[in-house]
Structure formats: structure tokens, C-alpha cells
Amino acid sequence: MTIPEIIAARKGKSFSFEVLPPLKGKGIDRLFNNVDSLVEYDPAYINITTHRSEMLYKSTSDGLYRKVTERSRPGTVAVAAAIQHRYHIPAVPHIICSGYSKTETEYALIDLNFLGINNLLLLRGDKAKHDPRFIANPDGHAHASELQLQVNAFNKGLFIDGTAMDIVTGEPFSYGVAGYPEKHEESPNMQLDLMWLKAKVDSGADYVVTQMFFDNNKYFDFVRQAREIGIDVPIIPGIKPIINLNQLTLLPKVFKVDIPLELATELFKCKTDDDAKSVGVEWCIAQSKQLLENNVPSIHFYSHNATQSVRNVVAKLY
């Protein structure tokens, strides 16, 4: 089943969450423990993030440094397969432009097709840490809309060089794309941002999942504007419980989102990270309840290192 089919069958009572592949050299047990803590509440699906390679400088035996590229969290395809096999819950791996060539993407699609994983989230991805702006791989995609075309062609049985596959096995890929209630940081205005989003939907995106937000009114305004220009696919709100004091300033800086005055005021009162975590859970519960009361299709939680907080939230809702 596709993600829209799954959430439609649950009639607005579903949630999903996002996990990171283990750091290179680490085992998968901790990730399974995080999933275990949420699986009893019957998540509709589980997203697995993808991470680009970064340039590093490593010391050599002669005391010099050499430049290498290394991916700190490999294994998205394998983790997706492990989760779907272990829990019988649909896994949704992220497929990104950043740091990947078209050939690497094609290999990932072939592997996912063999594994029976047919739900994806297509994203441009972040810029490399050492670059001042996003720079596409020389043989990669600069935009998620270009990545869509490759997936669409694969669904038609075509490789990137235009040759036809001898046989197309399994279900075609269904995919979602990202939406930004406070607009993408590189977009000149919300109107253009929405126009680009509509182009992605017109090109085949089956649903939209939003960047995190802390003010539900921004989500409601975003959905209203999207509907007005003809975006008719499910728009799934993505939210995150704040878990420490640093996130009060870190999240606006990294993700270009606003922290509402009421939430910021409560966080400024906190003396410890545990205090901030409690405030974050309560805000996320209230935010989720209001979203559910307004008949959102589902809720997506950016759990990452906040698995226990997300568990505390969903325990109150599901």
C-alpha cells in the first residue's frame, strides 16, 4: 500500500516517526530499542533518513593530513529492509540529491525494488558542511524535481541511460516530497515556494510532509494556500518535541523555523534540560491534539534523539 492509502484507511488516527541509521561502526540494537519503544502504539510507517558523505581531514603516519570523504551514517537501504522485515511496518527511506550521483540513486532504487520497499521520500538534502551553498554532485541532481523524473522513469522501466529493463518487478515506487510552512530558506517568497511544490505534485508526488513547525497556525495557513492553488494530495504535518535548552536557539538557526513566544517564554524559565524536555512534551501534546481536532491526515514526528519524548506524546494521543 502507498502512504496515502495507509493513512486514509486509518481515518486520521495514524502517526509516523523518523529514525537515523546507526553511526558508522555502531550496531543496530540501539535503533531497534528506539523503534520498540514506539511500535506498541501502532505507527503507520517509519521513515529512515539518508546522509551524504562529508569531506574530512585525517592524520597519516607521517604527521600530515589527507582529505577523504566519509559517510557517517551509511546503510539507509539496509536499515529500511531490516525494519520492514522485523516489524512488518512499511519503511520509507529518504532518497536525496545531496552527495549522490544518478547512478548511485539508480542502484538504490534497484535494491529497494528487490526488497519490496516501494514507498520513498524524495528530498534535495542539505548542502555539504564545507560548501557555502548547495552544490549538486557533478553527475547528480540539483533539485528534488529532477530526482522525481528519475524515479518516474524507473517506474516506467527505464534506466538513466534510457535503456529499457528486461522486466519490471514489484510495485512501482510511490513517493512524497517536503513542504515548508515557513517557506524554504532559499525561496524568495512563499508564493514561489508553493508554485514549486505544486510542480512536484503535478509531476507525481503522492503526498507532502512538512518541515517541523511549532505554531499550528502556520501549518493551517500553508495548507489553505496549497489548496487554493490546486495542491490536492495529503499534507502531513511534521512536528518535533523540544528536548533541551540549546534547541531554543539551535532549531531556528538550523531549520529556519520560529519558536512561538509562549513556548519560548516557558523554555526561558527552565533551569535544566529535563525541565525543557517536559515543556517540549507538553507543547507537542497540545500541538498534536489541535492538529487531530482539525482532521489532519496523519502526524509525522521528527523523533531522532527524542524517542522517549515522542513516546510520551503518542501515549497521550493513540
Phi, psi and chi 1 to 4 in degrees:
 res  aa     phi    psi   chi1   chi2   chi3   chi4
   1 MET       -  149.5  -65.6  176.6   70.9      -
   2 THR   -82.0  165.0   67.5      -      -      -
   3 ILE   -60.1  -46.6  -62.5  -54.2      -      -
   4 PRO   -58.3  -37.4  -27.9   38.0      -      -
   5 GLU   -66.8  -40.0  -69.7  170.5  -19.2      -
   6 ILE   -64.3  -48.1  -68.3  168.0      -      -
   7 ILE   -72.8  -30.2   60.7  177.9      -      -
   8 ALA   -65.6  -38.5      -      -      -      -
   9 ALA   -66.0  -25.4      -      -      -      -
  10 ARG   -92.3   -3.4  -63.3 -165.7  178.2 -154.2
  11 LYS    53.2   51.7  -61.0  178.1  179.7  178.3
  12 GLY    76.7   11.6      -      -      -      -
  13 LYS  -111.8   23.1  -61.6  -63.3 -177.3 -177.2
  14 SER  -110.5  160.1   65.3      -      -      -
  15 PHE  -141.8  162.1   79.2   95.3      -      -
  16 SER  -139.4  168.2   56.0      -      -      -
  17 PHE  -148.7  171.1   62.7   95.4      -      -
  18 GLU  -122.3  136.3 -167.5  166.8  -78.0      -
  19 VAL  -125.0  158.4  -62.8      -      -      -
  20 LEU  -103.4  139.2  -76.4   70.0      -      -
  21 PRO   -58.5  151.8  -20.8   32.5      -      -
  22 PRO   -60.9  151.5  -18.7   30.5      -      -
  23 LEU   -59.2  148.4  -73.2  167.0      -      -
  24 LYS   -53.0  126.9 -178.0  179.5  177.5 -178.9
  25 GLY    94.1   -9.3      -      -      -      -
  26 LYS   -97.4  157.0  -59.3  -68.3 -175.5 -178.8
  27 GLY   -83.6  175.3      -      -      -      -
  28 ILE   -96.3   -3.0 -159.2  170.3      -      -
  29 ASP   -60.7  -41.5  -71.7  -13.1      -      -
  30 ARG   -63.8  -39.9 -177.6  176.6  177.7 -176.8
  31 LEU   -61.9  -44.8 -175.7  149.1      -      -
  32 PHE   -60.2  -38.5  -77.0  154.3      -      -
  33 ASN   -62.0  -39.6  -71.6  -21.7      -      -
  34 ASN   -65.3  -42.8  -72.0  -23.7      -      -
  35 VAL   -65.2  -41.7  174.8      -      -      -
  36 ASP   -55.8  -36.4  -71.6  -18.8      -      -
  37 SER   -69.6  -17.0   70.4      -      -      -
  38 LEU  -113.7  -18.4  -72.1  167.7      -      -
  39 VAL   -67.3  -24.8   76.8      -      -      -
  40 GLU   -66.1  -17.5   66.6  178.0  -75.5      -
  41 TYR   -93.5   10.0  -62.8  101.1      -      -
  42 ASP    61.3   62.2 -166.6   23.7      -      -
  43 PRO   -62.3  147.4   24.6  -34.2      -      -
  44 ALA   -73.7  -35.6      -      -      -      -
  45 TYR  -164.1  167.8   58.1   94.1      -      -
  46 ILE  -131.3  125.4  -59.0  171.2      -      -
  47 ASN   -87.6  145.7  -82.7   31.5      -      -
  48 ILE  -123.8  121.3  -60.1   92.4      -      -
  49 THR   -73.2  159.5   62.0      -      -      -
  50 THR  -123.2  142.8  -63.7      -      -      -
  51 HIS  -127.9  135.8  -59.3 -100.3      -      -
  52 ARG   -77.8  164.5   61.3  163.1  -65.9  135.9
  53 SER   -75.5  149.7  -63.2      -      -      -
  54 GLU  -123.9  152.7  -65.2  -72.4   -6.6      -
  55 MET   -81.9  129.0 -174.0  170.5   23.6      -
  56 LEU  -128.6  159.6  -56.7  172.0      -      -
  57 TYR  -114.4  120.4  -71.4   88.9      -      -
  58 LYS  -115.2  139.7  -71.6 -165.0  169.1 -176.0
  59 SER   -73.2  146.9   59.1      -      -      -
  60 THR  -110.7  172.9   60.4      -      -      -
  61 SER   -65.6  -20.7   57.6      -      -      -
  62 ASP   -93.1   11.1   56.1    4.9      -      -
  63 GLY    85.3    2.0      -      -      -      -
  64 LEU   -94.5  177.7  -59.5  175.6      -      -
  65 TYR  -121.8  142.7  -72.3   86.2      -      -
  66 ARG  -122.8  148.3   62.4 -174.3  177.1   93.8
  67 LYS   -87.8  128.2 -175.8  168.7   64.5  175.0
  68 VAL  -134.0  158.7  -61.5      -      -      -
  69 THR  -109.9  137.0   56.4      -      -      -
  70 GLU  -146.1  140.3 -172.5  170.2  -72.5      -
  71 ARG  -100.6  118.9 -170.6  166.7  -62.1  150.9
  72 SER   -74.1  -26.6   63.2      -      -      -
  73 ARG  -131.0   78.2  -66.7 -178.0 -174.7  -87.7
  74 PRO   -78.4  173.0   30.7  -35.0      -      -
  75 GLY    97.6   18.7      -      -      -      -
  76 THR   -58.0  -46.6  -64.8      -      -      -
  77 VAL   -62.6  -44.1  170.3      -      -      -
  78 ALA   -65.5  -41.0      -      -      -      -
  79 VAL   -64.9  -42.0  169.3      -      -      -
  80 ALA   -59.1  -44.4      -      -      -      -
  81 ALA   -64.4  -41.5      -      -      -      -
  82 ALA   -64.1  -42.3      -      -      -      -
  83 ILE   -66.8  -46.8  -74.3  175.9      -      -
  84 GLN   -64.4  -37.4 -168.3  157.0  -66.8      -
  85 HIS   -71.4  -41.8  174.8   74.8      -      -
  86 ARG   -74.3  -40.8 -178.5 -176.8  177.8   99.1
  87 TYR  -108.6   -9.3  -62.2  100.4      -      -
  88 HIS    54.9   38.7  -54.7  -70.8      -      -
  89 ILE  -118.1  134.7  -64.9  171.2      -      -
  90 PRO   -56.9  131.3  -25.5   34.9      -      -
  91 ALA  -101.0  140.0      -      -      -      -
  92 VAL  -123.6   91.8 -177.8      -      -      -
  93 PRO   -72.3  145.8   26.3  -32.6      -      -
  94 HIS   -82.4  133.3  -65.6 -173.7      -      -
  95 ILE  -113.9  121.9  -57.3  -64.8      -      -
  96 ILE  -121.3  157.5   64.7  173.9      -      -
  97 CYS   -78.4  -41.3  -55.8      -      -      -
  98 SER   -58.4  116.3 -177.5      -      -      -
  99 GLY    82.8    1.8      -      -      -      -
 100 TYR  -117.9  144.3  -73.0   83.4      -      -
 101 SER   -88.9  165.0   68.3      -      -      -
 102 LYS   -62.1  -35.0  -64.2  171.9 -171.8  175.7
 103 THR   -66.4  -44.0  -59.5      -      -      -
 104 GLU   -61.6  -39.3  -71.2  172.7  -44.8      -
 105 THR   -63.8  -42.8  -63.8      -      -      -
 106 GLU   -60.3  -43.2 -176.8  166.5  -90.0      -
 107 TYR   -61.8  -39.9  -70.5  155.4      -      -
 108 ALA   -63.4  -42.1      -      -      -      -
 109 LEU   -64.2  -39.3  -64.8  176.6      -      -
 110 ILE   -62.1  -47.0  -68.7  168.7      -      -
 111 ASP   -61.3  -44.9  -71.6  -15.1      -      -
 112 LEU   -64.4  -39.0  -69.6  165.6      -      -
 113 ASN   -60.8  -45.1  179.9 -102.5      -      -
 114 PHE   -61.6  -35.0  -73.3  158.6      -      -
 115 LEU   -82.5   -6.3  -68.9  164.3      -      -
 116 GLY    76.1   25.0      -      -      -      -
 117 ILE  -102.8  110.1  -63.7  171.6      -      -
 118 ASN  -119.6   10.2   67.7  -49.1      -      -
 119 ASN  -111.2  130.5  -73.8  -63.0      -      -
 120 LEU  -131.9  160.0  -49.1  172.3      -      -
 121 LEU  -120.4  119.2 -174.2   64.9      -      -
 122 LEU   -98.7  127.2  -55.2 -173.5      -      -
 123 LEU  -139.4  152.5  -53.6  163.9      -      -
 124 ARG   -69.3  -44.1 -171.0 -164.3   71.2  175.4
 125 GLY    91.9  169.4      -      -      -      -
 126 ASP   -82.0  160.7  -62.5  -31.4      -      -
 127 LYS   -70.4  160.5   69.5  177.4 -175.9   65.6
 128 ALA   -66.1  146.8      -      -      -      -
 129 LYS   -60.0  -31.0  -67.7  177.4 -178.4  177.5
 130 HIS   -89.0   -2.6   59.3  -87.0      -      -
 131 ASP   -99.8  143.0  -71.7  -24.3      -      -
 132 PRO   -73.2  -20.8   26.1  -33.9      -      -
 133 ARG  -149.9  171.0   57.9 -179.0  175.0   81.2
 134 PHE   -68.0  129.5 -179.6   84.1      -      -
 135 ILE  -127.8  122.3  -60.6  173.2      -      -
 136 ALA   -70.7  153.1      -      -      -      -
 137 ASN   -56.1  140.1 -176.6  -65.6      -      -
 138 PRO   -52.4  -30.9  -27.3   35.7      -      -
 139 ASP  -116.0   33.9 -175.6   35.8      -      -
 140 GLY  -121.6 -163.2      -      -      -      -
 141 HIS  -106.0  141.6  -61.2  -62.5      -      -
 142 ALA   -90.1  -19.9      -      -      -      -
 143 HIS  -140.4  152.7  -56.7  -76.2      -      -
 144 ALA   -62.0  -30.0      -      -      -      -
 145 SER   -62.4  -33.5   55.8      -      -      -
 146 GLU   -71.7  -38.7  -63.0  171.7    2.6      -
 147 LEU   -61.1  -38.5  179.6   57.5      -      -
 148 GLN   -55.8  -44.1  -78.3 -174.9  -95.4      -
 149 LEU   -61.9  -36.9  -62.6  179.1      -      -
 150 GLN   -66.1  -42.9 -179.1  173.4   -5.9      -
 151 VAL   -66.0  -41.4  175.6      -      -      -
 152 ASN   -60.1  -41.9  -68.7  -13.9      -      -
 153 ALA   -65.2  -41.2      -      -      -      -
 154 PHE   -59.9  -42.0 -168.9   95.4      -      -
 155 ASN   -61.3  -26.4  -78.9  -17.9      -      -
 156 LYS   -88.2   -0.2  -65.8  175.3 -177.6  176.5
 157 GLY    88.0   25.5      -      -      -      -
 158 LEU  -117.3  134.6  -61.8  174.5      -      -
 159 PHE   -80.1  172.7  -69.2  117.8      -      -
 160 ILE   -65.4  -22.8   53.5  175.0      -      -
 161 ASP   -87.5    3.7   62.5    1.7      -      -
 162 GLY    92.1   -8.8      -      -      -      -
 163 THR   -74.6  151.7   58.7      -      -      -
 164 ALA   -88.9  144.8      -      -      -      -
 165 MET   -73.2  147.2  -55.6  175.0 -165.9      -
 166 ASP   -64.1  -37.0  -71.8  -20.6      -      -
 167 ILE  -151.1  139.2 -175.0  170.0      -      -
 168 VAL  -104.4  117.0 -179.4      -      -      -
 169 THR  -105.4  155.6   60.8      -      -      -
 170 GLY    75.0 -178.3      -      -      -      -
 171 GLU   -77.5  149.2  -65.5  -67.1  -39.3      -
 172 PRO   -65.8  155.6   23.6  -33.5      -      -
 173 PHE   -72.0  133.7  -70.2  111.1      -      -
 174 SER  -108.5  140.5  169.4      -      -      -
 175 TYR  -143.5  154.8   57.0   82.3      -      -
 176 GLY  -111.5  169.3      -      -      -      -
 177 VAL  -134.8  170.5  -66.0      -      -      -
 178 ALA   -90.9  147.0      -      -      -      -
 179 GLY  -127.9  155.3      -      -      -      -
 180 TYR  -128.1   97.9  -63.8   84.4      -      -
 181 PRO   -57.9  -24.4  -26.8   36.5      -      -
 182 GLU  -111.1   20.5  -61.6  174.8   65.0      -
 183 LYS    65.7  150.9   91.5  171.2 -178.5   59.5
 184 HIS   -65.6  142.3 -168.9  -80.8      -      -
 185 GLU   -60.5  -24.6   63.0  175.4  -58.0      -
 186 GLU   -94.3   -4.0  -64.1  174.9   16.2      -
 187 SER   -82.0  136.8  179.7      -      -      -
 188 PRO   -69.3  -25.9   21.2  -30.8      -      -
 189 ASN  -163.3  167.2   56.0   63.3      -      -
 190 MET   -66.8  -35.3  178.7   58.8   82.4      -
 191 GLN   -61.3  -45.8  -70.8   71.0   30.7      -
 192 LEU   -67.1  -38.1  -86.8  173.3      -      -
 193 ASP   -58.6  -43.6 -150.3   28.5      -      -
 194 LEU   -69.1  -35.0  -76.9  162.5      -      -
 195 MET   -63.5  -41.2  -73.4  172.6   58.7      -
 196 TRP   -67.3  -36.4  -69.5  -30.3      -      -
 197 LEU   -64.8  -42.9  179.3   60.6      -      -
 198 LYS   -61.4  -38.2 -173.9  176.4 -172.8  -57.4
 199 ALA   -60.8  -37.4      -      -      -      -
 200 LYS   -67.3  -41.1  -67.4  176.5 -175.1  177.7
 201 VAL   -65.7  -42.8  172.1      -      -      -
 202 ASP   -62.5  -26.4  -69.3  -15.5      -      -
 203 SER   -86.9   -1.8  -69.6      -      -      -
 204 GLY   128.9   -1.6      -      -      -      -
 205 ALA   -64.7  130.8      -      -      -      -
 206 ASP   -89.4  -16.5  -69.2  -39.4      -      -
 207 TYR  -163.1  167.6   66.9   97.6      -      -
 208 VAL  -124.7  135.8  174.4      -      -      -
 209 VAL  -117.8  134.6   60.7      -      -      -
 210 THR   -86.2  156.6   75.1      -      -      -
 211 GLN   -60.6  156.2  172.0   64.0  -78.6      -
 212 MET   -60.0  149.8   71.7  178.3   72.5      -
 213 PHE  -149.4  158.3   58.3   89.4      -      -
 214 PHE  -119.9   -4.5  -64.2   91.6      -      -
 215 ASP  -118.8  108.7 -179.2  -11.3      -      -
 216 ASN   -60.6  -28.0  -75.4   -9.2      -      -
 217 ASN   -60.8  -31.3  -72.1  -34.7      -      -
 218 LYS   -69.3  -36.3  -65.5 -170.4  174.7 -178.7
 219 TYR   -67.1  -47.0  167.7   78.2      -      -
 220 PHE   -60.9  -41.4  -63.3  138.9      -      -
 221 ASP   -64.4  -40.5  -73.5  -15.9      -      -
 222 PHE   -61.8  -46.4  177.3   71.6      -      -
 223 VAL   -63.2  -43.9  172.8      -      -      -
 224 ARG   -58.2  -47.6  175.1 -176.9   55.5   77.3
 225 GLN   -65.4  -37.2  -67.2  177.1   73.7      -
 226 ALA   -64.4  -42.9      -      -      -      -
 227 ARG   -65.3  -36.4  -60.6  -59.6 -175.8 -136.2
 228 GLU   -63.3  -28.5  -73.9  174.6   -7.3      -
 229 ILE  -100.3    9.1   65.5  167.9      -      -
 230 GLY    98.1   12.1      -      -      -      -
 231 ILE   -80.7  112.0  -63.5  174.0      -      -
 232 ASP  -116.0    7.6   58.0    0.4      -      -
 233 VAL   -84.1  163.2  -61.9      -      -      -
 234 PRO   -58.2  136.8  -23.3   33.1      -      -
 235 ILE  -115.1  103.1  -59.4  176.3      -      -
 236 ILE   -88.9  123.3  -59.5  168.6      -      -
 237 PRO   -72.2  133.3   26.5  -33.6      -      -
 238 GLY  -107.6  123.5      -      -      -      -
 239 ILE  -132.6  165.5   61.1  176.4      -      -
 240 LYS  -146.3  131.5  175.3 -178.4  176.8   64.4
 241 PRO   -78.6  130.8   26.2  -30.2      -      -
 242 ILE   -68.5  137.3  -74.7  177.3      -      -
 243 ILE  -121.0   -7.3   60.1  170.8      -      -
 244 ASN  -155.9  167.8   58.8   51.2      -      -
 245 LEU   -66.1  -34.0  -69.8  168.2      -      -
 246 ASN   -60.6  -29.0  -75.1  -19.2      -      -
 247 GLN   -68.4  -16.9  -70.9 -175.8  -23.0      -
 248 LEU   -59.0  -36.1  178.4   58.7      -      -
 249 THR  -105.2  -28.2   53.4      -      -      -
 250 LEU   -70.2  -44.8 -176.4   64.6      -      -
 251 LEU   -63.7  -44.8  -66.4  178.1      -      -
 252 PRO   -61.5  -35.3  -25.4   35.8      -      -
 253 LYS   -70.6  -44.8  178.8 -179.3  179.1 -179.2
 254 VAL   -82.0  -43.1  173.9      -      -      -
 255 PHE  -104.9   -0.7  -64.4  100.2      -      -
 256 LYS    57.9   45.6  -45.8  -56.2  178.6 -171.5
 257 VAL  -118.8  152.2  -64.3      -      -      -
 258 ASP   -89.7  143.3  -74.1  -15.9      -      -
 259 ILE   -99.0  118.4  -55.5  -65.9      -      -
 260 PRO   -57.0  149.8  -22.7   32.8      -      -
 261 LEU   -55.4  -43.3  178.6   60.0      -      -
 262 GLU   -60.9  -44.6 -177.4 -178.8   -7.7      -
 263 LEU   -67.7  -44.9  175.5   56.1      -      -
 264 ALA   -59.9  -41.1      -      -      -      -
 265 THR   -61.2  -43.5  -60.3      -      -      -
 266 GLU   -66.6  -37.8  -68.6  -56.5  -50.1      -
 267 LEU   -69.4  -35.1  -71.1  169.5      -      -
 268 PHE   -63.6  -23.3  -82.9  126.2      -      -
 269 LYS   -78.3  -18.5  -65.1  176.6 -176.0  177.0
 270 CYS   -71.1  140.9  -64.0      -      -      -
 271 LYS   -99.3  -26.2  -56.9  -62.7 -176.5 -176.4
 272 THR  -133.2  166.6   66.5      -      -      -
 273 ASP   -64.2  -33.8  -75.8  -17.7      -      -
 274 ASP   -62.8  -38.6  -74.9  -18.9      -      -
 275 ASP   -62.6  -45.1  -67.3  -20.3      -      -
 276 ALA   -63.8  -37.7      -      -      -      -
 277 LYS   -63.2  -40.1 -174.7  177.8  -66.4 -174.2
 278 SER   -63.7  -43.7  -64.1      -      -      -
 279 VAL   -62.8  -42.1  168.7      -      -      -
 280 GLY   -61.4  -40.7      -      -      -      -
 281 VAL   -65.4  -46.5  166.2      -      -      -
 282 GLU   -63.1  -40.3  -69.2  -53.9  -48.4      -
 283 TRP   -65.0  -42.5 -174.7  -88.8      -      -
 284 CYS   -66.4  -37.2 -162.9      -      -      -
 285 ILE   -62.7  -48.8  -70.2  171.9      -      -
 286 ALA   -62.4  -41.2      -      -      -      -
 287 GLN   -62.0  -45.0 -161.9  177.0   -5.3      -
 288 SER   -64.9  -42.8  -60.4      -      -      -
 289 LYS   -60.3  -43.1  -75.1 -178.8  176.1  178.2
 290 GLN   -65.9  -38.9 -174.8 -174.9   37.5      -
 291 LEU   -63.2  -44.9  -70.4  168.3      -      -
 292 LEU   -64.7  -38.3  -68.1  171.5      -      -
 293 GLU   -63.4  -23.9  -71.9  167.1   -0.6      -
 294 ASN   -99.4   18.5  -78.3  -89.7      -      -
 295 ASN    61.3   43.7  -59.4  -46.8      -      -
 296 VAL   -67.0  153.8  -62.4      -      -      -
 297 PRO   -66.1  -31.5   20.5  -31.4      -      -
 298 SER  -174.0  175.2 -177.7      -      -      -
 299 ILE  -127.3  133.3  -63.9  178.4      -      -
 300 HIS  -109.6  126.4 -177.9   67.3      -      -
 301 PHE  -103.5  127.6  -68.4   98.7      -      -
 302 TYR   -83.4   90.1  -68.2  104.4      -      -
 303 SER   -81.8  -54.0   48.5      -      -      -
 304 HIS    44.1 -111.3  -64.3 -176.8      -      -
 305 ASN   -92.4   13.5  -64.4  -37.7      -      -
 306 ALA  -112.2   32.4      -      -      -      -
 307 THR   -59.4  -43.4  -53.9      -      -      -
 308 GLN   -65.6  -39.2 -175.4   57.4   50.1      -
 309 SER   -64.0  -43.1  -70.6      -      -      -
 310 VAL   -62.2  -39.2  171.1      -      -      -
 311 ARG   -60.6  -42.3 -171.5  179.2 -166.8  -80.6
 312 ASN   -63.4  -32.2  -67.7  -21.4      -      -
 313 VAL   -73.0  -52.8  172.5      -      -      -
 314 VAL   -66.8  -27.1  -61.1      -      -      -
 315 ALA   -62.3  -26.8      -      -      -      -
 316 LYS   -86.5  -14.6  -66.2  -74.7 -171.4  179.1
 317 LEU  -113.7  -32.8  -57.7  170.6      -      -
 318 TYR  -119.8      -  -59.4   94.4      -      -
